[in-house]
Amino acid sequence: MSDLKLPTFDQIGILVNNIEKTAELYTGLMNFQGKINIIEQTTIANYKGKEVSFKMKEIMQNFGGKQFEIVELLESTGDHLYSEFLKECKTGLHHLGVYTKNAETFINHFKNECNIDVIQTGKVGRVKFYYLDTKKVLGYYLELIAL
């Protein structure tokens, strides 16, 4: 194996069934930087080679030097990582995200050294994201967030 290693993780992605109740609980437990804002967002992604769109409620909040991404899925046009997770009756830790300027290097590394492929890609604004199919090995997905 090569010495290429992820330097840190930057984001904790959590999937919930009720974002309002979750926000209330987190507000009582954690000293977030700033007020919690819940937004609705529609995302178009490519999941296992097929285009899919999904609408979600989302919180992006900083805590302890990490970004909390809390997601409640509202609707979708097909399967994707969030819907698959929910089909397994799971909520909770969904992914760890890593901001990087060299996503392709890590994608190639995971494919060639670990036999792990990208399972879902997409773009929000100028930011591209790549989910690696690490759930069977790690219990959650690894997301590369390309700046």
N, CA, C and O of each residue as an XYZ file, in Angstrom:
588
protein
N       0.842     -1.187      0.000
C       0.000      0.000      0.000
C       0.882      1.243      0.000
O       1.981      1.256      0.554
N       0.360      2.288     -0.641
C       1.126      3.528     -0.689
C       0.996      4.274      0.640
O       0.205      3.904      1.506
N       1.787      5.323      0.773
C       1.765      6.137      1.990
C       0.737      7.261      1.920
O       0.677      8.087      2.831
N      -0.071      7.315      0.866
C      -1.079      8.360      0.739
C      -2.129      8.177      1.827
O      -2.753      7.121      1.940
N      -2.311      9.220      2.621
C      -3.271      9.154      3.733
C      -4.093     10.431      3.758
O      -3.614     11.506      3.398
N      -5.333     10.294      4.188
C      -6.174     11.467      4.398
C      -5.655     12.204      5.620
O      -5.418     11.571      6.649
N      -5.469     13.525      5.548
C      -4.868     14.252      6.667
C      -5.805     14.405      7.864
O      -5.338     14.473      9.001
N      -7.106     14.460      7.632
C      -8.088     14.667      8.686
C      -9.461     14.424      8.090
O      -9.583     14.206      6.884
N     -10.477     14.459      8.900
C     -11.816     14.543      8.332
C     -12.395     15.871      8.778
O     -12.042     16.385      9.840
N     -13.274     16.422      7.976
C     -13.769     17.771      8.204
C     -15.257     17.822      8.517
O     -15.736     18.786      9.113
N     -15.983     16.796      8.122
C     -17.433     16.831      8.219
C     -17.971     15.517      8.755
O     -17.465     14.444      8.428
N     -18.994     15.614      9.573
C     -19.701     14.453     10.091
C     -21.117     14.522      9.524
O     -21.863     15.451      9.835
N     -21.489     13.556      8.705
C     -22.807     13.527      8.072
C     -23.738     12.602      8.821
O     -23.443     11.419      8.988
N     -24.866     13.133      9.275
C     -25.819     12.377     10.081
C     -27.174     12.403      9.385
O     -27.638     13.463      8.966
N     -27.799     11.259      9.262
C     -29.121     11.141      8.650
C     -30.147     10.937      9.755
O     -29.977     10.078     10.620
N     -31.221     11.736      9.721
C     -32.240     11.697     10.764
C     -33.631     11.601     10.139
O     -33.812     11.860      8.949
N     -34.597     11.228     10.954
C     -35.984     11.173     10.499
C     -36.736     12.471     10.743
O     -37.690     12.770     10.025
N     -36.323     13.259     11.754
C     -37.011     14.496     12.086
C     -35.966     15.541     12.454
O     -35.456     15.553     13.574
N     -35.656     16.402     11.520
C     -34.560     17.354     11.704
C     -34.883     18.412     12.753
O     -33.983     18.890     13.445
N     -36.155     18.784     12.880
C     -36.522     19.785     13.884
C     -36.270     19.266     15.298
O     -35.702     19.978     16.127
N     -36.688     18.028     15.581
C     -36.444     17.438     16.904
C     -34.955     17.248     17.145
O     -34.465     17.467     18.252
N     -34.243     16.841     16.110
C     -32.797     16.660     16.226
C     -32.114     17.987     16.522
O     -31.232     18.055     17.379
N     -32.515     19.045     15.819
C     -31.925     20.370     16.049
C     -32.168     20.829     17.479
O     -31.283     21.405     18.112
N     -33.358     20.575     17.980
C     -33.686     20.953     19.356
C     -32.789     20.213     20.348
O     -32.280     20.814     21.294
N     -32.600     18.932     20.135
C     -31.755     18.136     21.027
C     -30.298     18.595     20.952
O     -29.658     18.793     21.985
N     -29.770     18.765     19.734
C     -28.380     19.201     19.593
C     -28.160     20.581     20.196
O     -27.115     20.839     20.792
N     -29.142     21.470     20.042
C     -29.011     22.811     20.617
C     -28.874     22.734     22.135
O     -28.141     23.526     22.727
N     -29.567     21.794     22.771
C     -29.458     21.617     24.208
C     -28.178     20.926     24.649
O     -27.754     21.079     25.794
N     -27.559     20.171     23.754
C     -26.359     19.398     24.104
C     -25.038     20.070     23.753
O     -24.042     19.895     24.455
N     -25.029     20.837     22.672
C     -23.761     21.316     22.137
C     -23.738     22.828     22.002
O     -24.764     23.470     21.774
N     -22.559     23.371     22.147
C     -22.360     24.799     21.996
C     -21.947     25.078     20.551
O     -20.771     25.291     20.256
N     -22.941     25.073     19.658
C     -22.664     25.319     18.247
C     -22.201     26.751     18.029
O     -22.557     27.657     18.782
N     -21.403     26.937     16.989
C     -20.972     28.271     16.592
C     -22.084     28.883     15.756
O     -22.243     28.531     14.587
N     -22.854     29.791     16.335
C     -23.930     30.445     15.605
C     -25.254     29.725     15.753
O     -25.329     28.627     16.303
N     -26.294     30.365     15.251
C     -27.658     29.854     15.314
C     -27.851     28.724     14.297
O     -27.318     28.784     13.189
N     -28.608     27.707     14.676
C     -28.896     26.595     13.773
C     -29.945     27.033     12.759
O     -31.016     27.518     13.122
N     -29.618     26.854     11.486
C     -30.542     27.149     10.399
C     -30.840     25.871      9.638
O     -29.927     25.150      9.238
N     -32.121     25.593      9.440
C     -32.550     24.448      8.643
C     -32.934     24.978      7.269
O     -33.783     25.862      7.151
N     -32.305     24.434      6.230
C     -32.632     24.850      4.868
C     -33.165     23.650      4.096
O     -32.901     22.503      4.456
N     -33.911     23.919      3.042
C     -34.321     22.867      2.113
C     -33.468     22.996      0.877
O     -33.174     24.098      0.416
N     -33.074     21.854      0.345
C     -32.180     21.844     -0.807
C     -32.532     20.674     -1.702
O     -32.840     19.585     -1.220
N     -32.486     20.898     -2.997
C     -32.641     19.813     -3.960
C     -31.278     19.554     -4.586
O     -30.592     20.489     -4.998
N     -30.892     18.306     -4.656
C     -29.598     17.915     -5.192
C     -29.788     16.941     -6.341
O     -30.636     16.051     -6.278
N     -28.999     17.110     -7.383
C     -28.945     16.142     -8.481
C     -27.617     15.422     -8.347
O     -26.564     16.049     -8.240
N     -27.677     14.108     -8.354
C     -26.463     13.303     -8.177
C     -26.457     12.161     -9.177
O     -27.453     11.895     -9.849
N     -25.334     11.501     -9.260
C     -25.191     10.303    -10.073
C     -24.920      9.159     -9.115
O     -23.882      9.125     -8.455
N     -25.861      8.215     -9.038
C     -25.745      7.074     -8.119
C     -25.681      5.795     -8.928
O     -26.628      5.461     -9.641
N     -24.581      5.081     -8.826
C     -24.357      3.836     -9.562
C     -24.632      4.012    -11.051
O     -25.204      3.134    -11.696
N     -24.211      5.172    -11.592
C     -24.340      5.427    -13.018
C     -25.667      6.007    -13.462
O     -25.857      6.251    -14.654
N     -26.593      6.236    -12.540
C     -27.904      6.776    -12.904
C     -28.116      8.126    -12.228
O     -27.784      8.308    -11.056
N     -28.680      9.075    -12.991
C     -28.972     10.383    -12.421
C     -30.203     10.306    -11.537
O     -31.203      9.680    -11.890
N     -30.115     10.949    -10.388
C     -31.208     10.967     -9.424
C     -31.268     12.361     -8.800
O     -30.247     13.037     -8.675
N     -32.458     12.777     -8.414
C     -32.560     14.024     -7.666
C     -33.293     13.731     -6.365
O     -34.152     12.853     -6.298
N     -32.935     14.482     -5.341
C     -33.608     14.321     -4.057
C     -33.678     15.658     -3.339
O     -32.805     16.516     -3.472
N     -34.742     15.798     -2.581
C     -34.970     17.003     -1.796
C     -34.774     16.644     -0.339
O     -35.203     15.586      0.123
N     -34.112     17.549      0.381
C     -33.826     17.268      1.779
C     -33.861     18.552      2.591
O     -33.725     19.652      2.055
N     -34.045     18.389      3.890
C     -33.802     19.451      4.846
C     -32.396     19.215      5.361
O     -31.964     18.074      5.525
N     -31.687     20.308      5.614
C     -30.278     20.161      5.962
C     -29.848     21.238      6.948
O     -30.294     22.385      6.893
N     -28.976     20.830      7.840
C     -28.290     21.748      8.747
C     -26.797     21.582      8.495
O     -26.297     20.459      8.446
N     -26.092     22.682      8.338
C     -24.626     22.673      8.266
C     -24.155     23.565      9.403
O     -24.327     24.783      9.365
N     -23.558     22.947     10.415
C     -23.210     23.672     11.629
C     -21.809     23.291     12.077
O     -21.432     22.122     12.004
N     -21.038     24.261     12.538
C     -19.691     23.982     13.030
C     -19.723     23.700     14.526
O     -20.430     24.353     15.293
N     -18.929     22.700     14.913
C     -18.805     22.340     16.321
C     -17.456     21.660     16.518
O     -17.144     20.684     15.836
N     -16.673     22.164     17.432
C     -15.397     21.531     17.763
C     -14.452     21.401     16.587
O     -13.698     20.433     16.502
N     -14.483     22.363     15.681
C     -13.587     22.320     14.532
C     -14.051     21.416     13.411
O     -13.338     21.254     12.421
N     -15.221     20.824     13.540
C     -15.780     19.956     12.495
C     -17.117     20.513     12.036
O     -17.772     21.264     12.759
N     -17.504     20.148     10.858
C     -18.785     20.574     10.313
C     -19.794     19.439     10.477
O     -19.567     18.325     10.004
N     -20.899     19.728     11.143
C     -22.003     18.780     11.256
C     -22.924     19.011     10.071
O     -23.412     20.123      9.867
N     -23.162     17.977      9.297
C     -24.173     18.010      8.242
C     -25.280     17.067      8.693
O     -25.081     15.854      8.765
N     -26.432     17.620      8.993
C     -27.567     16.825      9.457
C     -28.618     16.875      8.358
O     -28.998     17.957      7.910
N     -29.090     15.712      7.920
C     -29.971     15.612      6.755
C     -31.226     14.838      7.105
O     -31.177     13.797      7.759
N     -32.361     15.374      6.651
C     -33.631     14.641      6.644
C     -34.079     14.566      5.189
O     -34.273     15.601      4.551
N     -34.242     13.375      4.664
C     -34.680     13.180      3.290
C     -36.178     13.439      3.189
O     -36.961     12.905      3.975
N     -36.572     14.260      2.222
C     -37.982     14.577      2.032
C     -38.594     13.792      0.879
O     -39.668     13.210      1.030
N     -37.925     13.769     -0.270
C     -38.434     13.052     -1.441
C     -37.293     12.822     -2.417
O     -36.261     13.488     -2.347
N     -37.488     11.867     -3.335
C     -36.463     11.623     -4.341
C     -37.072     10.960     -5.567
O     -38.158     10.383     -5.507
N     -36.346     11.054     -6.691
C     -36.802     10.464     -7.941
C     -36.236      9.066     -8.169
O     -36.564      8.425     -9.167
N     -35.413      8.598     -7.282
C     -34.805      7.274     -7.438
C     -33.937      6.965     -6.238
O     -33.914      7.712     -5.259
N     -33.231      5.869     -6.323
C     -32.361      5.461     -5.229
C     -31.087      6.294     -5.205
O     -30.604      6.756     -6.238
N     -30.558      6.473     -4.007
C     -29.294      7.160     -3.773
C     -28.811      6.741     -2.389
O     -29.466      5.930     -1.735
N     -27.692      7.269     -1.933
C     -27.107      6.805     -0.669
C     -27.996      7.051      0.532
O     -28.034      6.225      1.443
N     -28.712      8.164      0.561
C     -29.594      8.431      1.702
C     -30.788      7.479      1.702
O     -31.143      6.935      2.748
N     -31.410      7.273      0.541
C     -32.585      6.385      0.493
C     -32.189      4.944      0.789
O     -32.930      4.224      1.458
N     -31.036      4.520      0.300
C     -30.566      3.155      0.589
C     -30.332      2.967      2.082
O     -30.670      1.924      2.642
N     -29.765      3.958      2.713
C     -29.502      3.910      4.153
C     -30.819      3.764      4.916
O     -30.928      2.953      5.835
N     -31.823      4.564      4.521
C     -33.130      4.505      5.182
C     -33.850      3.183      4.918
O     -34.574      2.690      5.783
N     -33.655      2.603      3.722
C     -34.267      1.296      3.421
C     -33.751      0.218      4.364
O     -34.443     -0.760      4.647
N     -32.537      0.410      4.840
C     -31.953     -0.523      5.810
C     -32.387     -0.178      7.232
O     -31.869     -0.734      8.200
N     -33.344      0.747      7.350
C     -33.869      1.199      8.646
C     -32.783      1.825      9.500
O     -32.748      1.640     10.716
N     -31.906      2.560      8.859
C     -30.810      3.175      9.588
C     -30.934      4.688      9.583
O     -31.357      5.292      8.597
N     -30.565      5.276     10.684
C     -30.308      6.699     10.789
C     -29.021      6.814     11.597
O     -28.501      5.809     12.082
N     -28.515      8.010     11.743
C     -27.280      8.190     12.487
C     -26.126      8.491     11.555
O     -26.316      9.082     10.492
N     -24.929      8.087     11.950
C     -23.732      8.393     11.169
C     -23.859      7.824      9.768
O     -23.967      6.612      9.585
N     -23.845      8.698      8.792
C     -23.971      8.310      7.390
C     -22.626      8.406      6.667
O     -22.270      7.521      5.889
N     -21.885      9.480      6.926
C     -20.598      9.637      6.255
C     -19.664     10.563      7.033
O     -20.092     11.366      7.863
N     -18.393     10.422      6.736
C     -17.374     11.384      7.144
C     -16.899     12.063      5.878
O     -16.587     11.398      4.889
N     -16.842     13.386      5.904
C     -16.421     14.144      4.733
C     -15.035     14.708      4.908
O     -14.635     15.100      6.005
N     -14.301     14.744      3.801
C     -12.944     15.273      3.783
C     -12.851     16.303      2.670
O     -13.072     15.982      1.502
N     -12.523     17.547      3.028
C     -12.288     18.575      2.021
C     -10.904     18.353      1.423
O      -9.932     18.143      2.148
N     -10.822     18.400      0.091
C      -9.541     18.147     -0.563
C      -9.453     18.894     -1.888
O     -10.465     19.148     -2.541
N      -8.250     19.235     -2.267
C      -8.007     19.844     -3.573
C      -7.556     18.794     -4.583
O      -7.446     19.092     -5.773
N      -7.296     17.581     -4.132
C      -6.838     16.526     -5.041
C      -7.687     15.259     -4.895
O      -7.173     14.181     -4.596
N      -8.992     15.412     -5.113
C      -9.918     14.283     -4.985
C      -9.545     13.133     -5.923
O      -9.623     11.967     -5.533
N      -9.144     13.451     -7.144
C      -8.811     12.396     -8.118
C      -7.673     11.506     -7.621
O      -7.682     10.297     -7.854
N      -6.700     12.096     -6.941
C      -5.586     11.308     -6.392
C      -6.108     10.304     -5.370
O      -5.716      9.137     -5.387
N      -6.997     10.756     -4.475
C      -7.559      9.855     -3.473
C      -8.493      8.824     -4.103
O      -8.501      7.664     -3.690
N      -9.280      9.237     -5.098
C     -10.175      8.298     -5.791
C      -9.358      7.178     -6.415
O      -9.691      6.003     -6.261
N      -8.285      7.537     -7.122
C      -7.414      6.532     -7.742
C      -6.762      5.642     -6.692
O      -6.656      4.430     -6.880
N      -6.329      6.234     -5.599
C      -5.707      5.462     -4.514
C      -6.677      4.424     -3.952
O      -6.337      3.247     -3.828
N      -7.896      4.875     -3.612
C      -8.872      3.944     -3.042
C      -9.231      2.840     -4.026
O      -9.411      1.689     -3.629
N      -9.335      3.182     -5.306
C      -9.659      2.166     -6.309
C      -8.510      1.163     -6.477
O      -8.726     -0.048     -6.436
N      -7.308      1.670     -6.663
C      -6.165      0.805     -6.962
C      -5.616      0.071     -5.746
O      -5.221     -1.089     -5.859
N      -5.583      0.716     -4.596
C      -4.978      0.128     -3.406
C      -5.979     -0.623     -2.522
O      -5.607     -1.563     -1.821
N      -7.257     -0.203     -2.559
C      -8.242     -0.764     -1.629
C      -9.436     -1.407     -2.326
O     -10.317     -1.963     -1.670
N      -9.466     -1.329     -3.666
C     -10.586     -1.866     -4.447
C     -11.927     -1.242     -4.019
O     -12.948     -1.926     -3.941
N     -11.898      0.064     -3.747
C     -13.095      0.814     -3.341
C     -13.395      1.851     -4.418
O     -12.551      2.686     -4.747
N     -14.605      1.785     -4.959
C     -15.017      2.685     -6.031
C     -15.862      3.837     -5.517
O     -16.353      3.821     -4.388
N     -16.018      4.832     -6.369
C     -16.952      5.924     -6.120
C     -18.344      5.392     -6.425
O     -18.570      4.821     -7.492
N     -19.280      5.575     -5.494
C     -20.636      5.063     -5.666
C     -21.630      6.176     -6.018
O     -22.656      5.920     -6.647
N     -21.315      7.432     -5.602
C     -22.211      8.542     -5.901
C     -21.401      9.817     -6.046
O     -20.464     10.063     -5.287
N     -21.774     10.630     -7.037
C     -21.125     11.918     -7.257
C     -22.190     12.994     -7.423
O     -23.357     12.698     -7.681
N     -21.777     14.228     -7.272
C     -22.691     15.341     -7.498
C     -21.965     16.653     -7.340
O     -20.753     16.701     -7.134
N     -22.746     17.728     -7.444
C     -22.171     19.061     -7.371
C     -23.190     19.988     -6.736
O     -24.371     19.955     -7.080
N     -22.733     20.811     -5.814
C     -23.540     21.860     -5.217
C     -22.746     23.149     -5.375
O     -21.700     23.316     -4.748
N     -23.233     24.053     -6.202
C     -22.466     25.261     -6.498
C     -21.172     24.887     -7.189
O     -21.183     24.170     -8.190
N     -20.053     25.369     -6.658
C     -18.739     25.049     -7.227
C     -18.120     23.796     -6.605
O     -17.076     23.327     -7.059
N     -18.754     23.263     -5.583
C     -18.187     22.138     -4.844
C     -18.688     20.814     -5.428
O     -19.889     20.603     -5.591
N     -17.739     19.934     -5.736
C     -18.080     18.587     -6.209
C     -17.904     17.618     -5.052
O     -17.027     17.798     -4.207
N     -18.747     16.582     -5.020
C     -18.600     15.580     -3.978
C     -18.570     14.187     -4.576
O     -19.209     13.908     -5.590
N     -17.809     13.321     -3.920
C     -17.612     11.938     -4.347
C     -17.745     11.043     -3.119
O     -16.955     11.145     -2.181
N     -18.741     10.170     -3.128
C     -18.897      9.221     -2.028
C     -18.211      7.917     -2.411
O     -18.486      7.342     -3.465
N     -17.322      7.462     -1.547
C     -16.647      6.187     -1.762
C     -17.470      5.076     -1.114
O     -18.070      5.274     -0.058
N     -17.494      3.927     -1.744
C     -18.315      2.793     -1.296
C     -17.619      2.050     -0.153
O     -17.161      0.919     -0.316
N     -17.549      2.706      0.998
C     -16.830      2.172      2.155
C     -17.750      1.618      3.237
O     -17.270      1.175      4.280
N     -19.064      1.634      3.010
C     -20.007      1.283      4.072
C     -19.827     -0.153      4.575
O     -19.911     -0.391      5.780
N     -19.586     -1.096      3.693
C     -19.423     -2.490      4.133
C     -18.170     -2.670      4.982
O     -18.134     -3.521      5.871
N     -17.154     -1.876      4.709
C     -15.888     -1.995      5.436
C     -15.888     -1.151      6.709
O     -15.466     -1.619      7.766
N     -16.361      0.094      6.608
C     -16.284      1.030      7.731
C     -17.591      1.184      8.509
O     -17.581      1.583      9.673
N     -18.714      0.865      7.862
C     -20.015      1.067      8.496
C     -20.637      2.404      8.146
O     -21.754      2.700      8.570
N     -19.929      3.207      7.382
C     -20.397      4.510      6.899
C     -19.651      4.804      5.608
O     -18.700      4.107      5.253
N     -20.093      5.848      4.907
C     -19.448      6.252      3.667
C     -18.367      7.280      3.941
O     -18.422      8.001      4.938
N     -17.389      7.345      3.057
C     -16.380      8.379      3.080
C     -16.668      9.302      1.904
O     -16.773      8.846      0.765
N     -16.796     10.595      2.176
C     -17.110     11.583      1.141
C     -15.888     12.462      0.912
O     -15.344     13.046      1.849
N     -15.466     12.547     -0.341
C     -14.422     13.491     -0.718
C     -15.120     14.728     -1.267
O     -15.925     14.635     -2.194
N     -14.811     15.880     -0.697
C     -15.449     17.135     -1.061
C     -14.392     17.982     -1.749
O     -13.480     18.505     -1.108
N     -14.530     18.110     -3.077
C     -13.506     18.778     -3.875
C     -13.766     20.266     -3.948
O     -14.854     20.707     -4.318
N     -12.763     21.023     -3.593
C     -12.866     22.488     -3.615
C     -12.419     23.048     -4.952
O     -12.439     24.263     -5.151
